[in-house]
């Protein structure tokens, strides 16, 4: 009898887990569905990495701006912007208008459009005090931006530095 209860309990647990996974993946309506384009060309005008060097922990955030250009003839779409840590935020500026701030969690329905030949700014903001007094030492953070460029569907930017008290 005990063996039967354990088997039934295990089966019910597995079914609940599978149902939860299916439900979560099917209810994600915020994820943008952006078709690729052969003629939208994501081009990084500046380097895709930056080293802040020595970063004092308690003197405020540090920022880096990267430039992305649409070198194609179709509208370039930027979406699903993510950072690799909660201490890092990013946003896109298109024609003087800032996108929402993006971080490590969640999926946003935001899609930015870059006209052919135009440039946008990707601003990365790092909070060196986010991890508290033990958050010193070398850091490497990644920022990813998905695009509708069929040949370059994800841009990755890297920032590094060394946080000290």
JOQUICOR-V779162 format. One record per residue. N is the residue number from 1. RES is the residue in one letter. OMEGA is omega as a letter, one per 20 degrees, with the letter a starting at -180 (* if undefined). Layout:
[[N | RES | OMEGA] [N | RES | OMEGA]]
This chain:
[[1 | X | r] [2 | X | r] [3 | X | r] [4 | X | r] [5 | X | r] [6 | X | a] [7 | X | r] [8 | X | r] [9 | X | r] [10 | X | a] [11 | X | r] [12 | X | r] [13 | X | r] [14 | X | r] [15 | X | r] [16 | X | r] [17 | X | a] [18 | X | r] [19 | X | r] [20 | X | r] [21 | X | r] [22 | X | a] [23 | X | a] [24 | X | a] [25 | X | a] [26 | X | a] [27 | X | a] [28 | X | a] [29 | X | a] [30 | X | a] [31 | X | a] [32 | X | r] [33 | X | a] [34 | X | r] [35 | X | r] [36 | X | r] [37 | X | r] [38 | X | a] [39 | X | r] [40 | X | a] [41 | X | r] [42 | X | a] [43 | X | r] [44 | X | a] [45 | X | a] [46 | X | r] [47 | X | a] [48 | X | r] [49 | X | r] [50 | X | r] [51 | X | r] [52 | X | a] [53 | X | a] [54 | X | a] [55 | X | r] [56 | X | a] [57 | X | a] [58 | X | r] [59 | X | r] [60 | X | a] [61 | X | r] [62 | X | a] [63 | X | r] [64 | X | r] [65 | X | r] [66 | X | a] [67 | X | r] [68 | X | a] [69 | X | r] [70 | X | a] [71 | X | a] [72 | X | a] [73 | X | r] [74 | X | r] [75 | X | r] [76 | X | r] [77 | X | r] [78 | X | a] [79 | X | r] [80 | X | r] [81 | X | a] [82 | X | r] [83 | X | a] [84 | X | a] [85 | X | r] [86 | X | a] [87 | X | a] [88 | X | r] [89 | X | r] [90 | X | r] [91 | X | a] [92 | X | r] [93 | X | r] [94 | X | r] [95 | X | r] [96 | X | a] [97 | X | a] [98 | X | r] [99 | X | r] [100 | X | r] [101 | X | a] [102 | X | r] [103 | X | a] [104 | X | a] [105 | X | r] [106 | X | r] [107 | X | a] [108 | X | r] [109 | X | a] [110 | X | r] [111 | X | r] [112 | X | a] [113 | X | a] [114 | X | a] [115 | X | r] [116 | X | r] [117 | X | a] [118 | X | r] [119 | X | r] [120 | X | r] [121 | X | r] [122 | X | a] [123 | X | r] [124 | X | a] [125 | X | a] [126 | X | r] [127 | X | a] [128 | X | a] [129 | X | a] [130 | X | a] [131 | X | r] [132 | X | a] [133 | X | a] [134 | X | a] [135 | X | r] [136 | X | r] [137 | X | a] [138 | X | r] [139 | X | r] [140 | X | a] [141 | X | a] [142 | X | r] [143 | X | r] [144 | X | r] [145 | X | r] [146 | X | a] [147 | X | r] [148 | X | r] [149 | X | a] [150 | X | a] [151 | X | a] [152 | X | a] [153 | X | r] [154 | X | r] [155 | X | r] [156 | X | r] [157 | X | a] [158 | X | r] [159 | X | a] [160 | X | r] [161 | X | r] [162 | X | a] [163 | X | r] [164 | X | r] [165 | X | *]]
